[in-house]
Amino acid sequence: MDYVGHVIRPPSEAYSMIIQVTVGCSHNMCTFCGTYKGQKFRIKDMATIKRDIDEASRYRFERAFLADGDVLILPMETILEIVGYIKKKNRHIERIGVYANTKAILKKSVAELRRLREAGIGILYQGIETGNKEILRKIKKGAFPHRMKEAAAKVKESGILLSQTVLLGIGGVEMSRAHAEDTGRLLGEMSPDYASALTVMLLPNTELYRDFQAGRFRLPDKFGLLEELRIIVENMDVKSKCLFTSNHASNYLPLRAVLPDQKEEILELLDRVLKMRDERLLKPEHMRAL
Ligand code: SF4
C-alpha cells in the first residue's frame, strides 16, 4: 500500500480498509495538532489510489476509510470516482467514512452530500475541539460555533451519520470551565450521532507545546480533565440519541454511554471517581497515546 507519512483514522475505523487519498490536511493550522506538520496538502494521483484499492480488495472488508485529514474538501467527481471504484471492487463494503472539517462540509450543498451518501459515504468525522469561540480563535481551528452548527445541520439533513470529537484540556486551566460548558451546550445543539472526547496531548512539534513550555498554557490535572468531562456531559442536552465515548487512547477514563438515556448513570459514575480522587482508577500515563 502506498502510505505516506502518518496515516491516522478514528478508533471506530480500526478494522476498515484504509485508503490514503490525500496527504496531509488542507487546514494544517491547529496549534495542538502535530500530525501533518511540514506536510504539504496534496491529492494522490488516481492511478495510485486505485492500485491501493485493488490491493486492499484481496481481503474482505465491510467498511472503508479515506485518509488523510480532509478528504471531503476534494471535488465531487473525485470523491465519487473513488467511492464508486471501492464499491465496484468490494461488494461487501457497507460504509465509507472520511474526516471532514467544517469548511469542507459547508462547501458542499445538502444535495451534494446526499449524492455522496447514495454513492456510499456513510459517516463524516468532524473535529469540533471546543464550543468556546475564544478558544477556537486561539487554537486557530478555522471555524466558529455558528458555522459548526450550520455544517452539522447539513450533514444530518443529508442522512450521513455525523461523528464529532472534542478535546479535554484545550482551554487550559484558565478556560477549563468555559470550555466544558460551551462544548457540552454546542454538542447538545448539534446532536451528532456519535460524540467522542479525546484529551490534549502536548506534542513537541506544535505551537501549543511551545506555549506550554513558555508558561503561557497550563493543562488541567487528571481530575481537572475529568471534571471537564462531567461538565460536558451535564450540559449536553441532545435532541436525538447520541453514542458518547471517551475510550480514545489519550483519555484517563474510558466511558461509553447512549445519551440522553444513560446521562444520569454516567454523571453518577464521574461523581464517584471525582470524589474518590484515586489515581488507580485512571489509565496509567505510559498507556496513553494518540
Ligand atoms: S486537527 Fe484536523 S483540521 Fe486541525 S490541523 Fe490537525 S488534521 Fe488539520
Residues whose N, C-alpha, C, O or C-beta is under 5 A from the ligand:
A	BS01	SF4	C25 H27 N28 M29 C30 C33 G69 N101 G127
